[in-house]
């Protein structure tokens, strides 16, 4: 296959990628997809994405327990962890919610200002966690459709 044929295949491949809206940074996600052998053999990207959603579910359970225990430090750690995983895949909305969890876990607003009121921090974390769960469930459905694993 010539280089121009490969370029043509890539254009078709990425043209067929759905618009995930603001859920996904298409530039980052397309780089993940480029690591697959072809659009018919997604043996790299599909397990990576699938494992992310399993990891997210596990992390959300840990966050729920940390929230119930009012453990801001653990919430910050878990938020940081999931923020990194979601950012690597280009999952923007999940990343942004996890940033809120991380910041308020450190008793900081998203702008970095001090927030000494632990109740305010816990409320903001609970809201961000709920948003992250909803966004994750929605994105997981979209990804299953994309990968044909629904």
N, C-alpha and C positions, 0 to 999 in steps of 0.2 A: 504494500500500500504506500502510495507516495505521501509526501508531507502535506500536499494540498488536500488529498483525500482525508487524511487524519484531521486537518483543520475543519474540513467540511463536516466530518462526523461529530467533532466537538461542538460545532455551532448547532447542529441538530439536537445533540444531547442536551445542551444547556438551554436551548430554545424550548425544549419539552419540560424543563423544570418549572413547576408551578410558581405563581407569585405567592410567597408566604407572608406578604405584607411586612409589617414592622416586627413580626416575630423573628425573622431571620435576616442576617446580613448575607445577601446572596454572594457577595465577593468572597467571604470567608467560606461559606458552605460549598461554593463551586470548587474551591481549592481542595476541600475534602473529597468531593466527587471525582476530581481529576486523578486521584490516587487509585480509583477503580480501574480494572482492566478495560471495561467497556460499560455502556449503559445497560447491557444485558447481564453483566456479571459484576454485581455490586458487593463483592466479597470483602471489601475493605470498609466502605462507608456504612452499609446497612447494619453490620454488627456493632460498629462504633456508636451509631445513633441509638440503636436498640439498648445497648449497655448503658448509655447515658440516662435513658428513661428509667431503667431499673435502679441506677444509682440515685437518681433524683427522688424516686419513691422512698428508698431507704433513708435518704438524707432528710426528706420531709418528716418521716416518722421520728427521727432523732430530734429534729427541730421542734416538733410538737411536744416531745418529752421535756426538752430544755425550756420551752416556753412555759409549760406547766410548773416546772421547777424554778422559774424566774432566773435562769442561769444565762445572764447576758454574755458572759465570756464564751460559753459553749455555742450560743447562737451566732456570735460573731465569727467564730472559727468555722462553723458549718456553712454560714453564708459565704464566707471567703472561699471555701472549698467548692461549693456548687457554682459560685460566680465564675471561677476559673474554668471549670468543665464546660459550662454553657458558653462562655466567651470563646473558647477554643473551637466550638462548632458553629459559632456565629448566631447563637440563640439569644438575641438581644433583650427581649422582654424578660425572660427568665434571669438573665445576667443582671438587668437593672433592678429587679426585685431583690435579688440576692445581695446586691450592693447596699440596698436600704437595710436589710437584716444585718449585714456586716457593720455598717456605720453605727446604727442605733445600738448594736451589741457593745460597741465601744463608747456608748453614751455621746455620740456625735450625730449631728444632723447630716443630711446628704451633702450639705455644703461645707461640712467640716467644723461647724460651730459646736460648742459644748452644749449638751442637753443633760443636765444633772438629774432631772426628774425620771426616776426609773419607771414609773407607771406610764409616762408618755412614751418612753423608749419601747416598753413592752407592747403598748397599743400599736405603735407604728410598725413594729416587727410582726405582730399578729396580722395586721392589714397586708403587709408586703408578702407574708407567707401565704395568705389566702390567694392573693393575686398570682403569685408564682405557681401555686397548685392549679389554678384555673387555666393559666397560660400554658402550663406544661401539658395538661390533659388535652387542650385544644391542639397544641402543636404535635403531640404524639399521634393524634388521629390524622392530621395532615401528613405526617411523615410515613405512617403506615400506608396511607393511600399512595403516596409517592413511590414507596419501595414495593408496593403490591403485597403487603404482608397483613392486610386487615382480615 
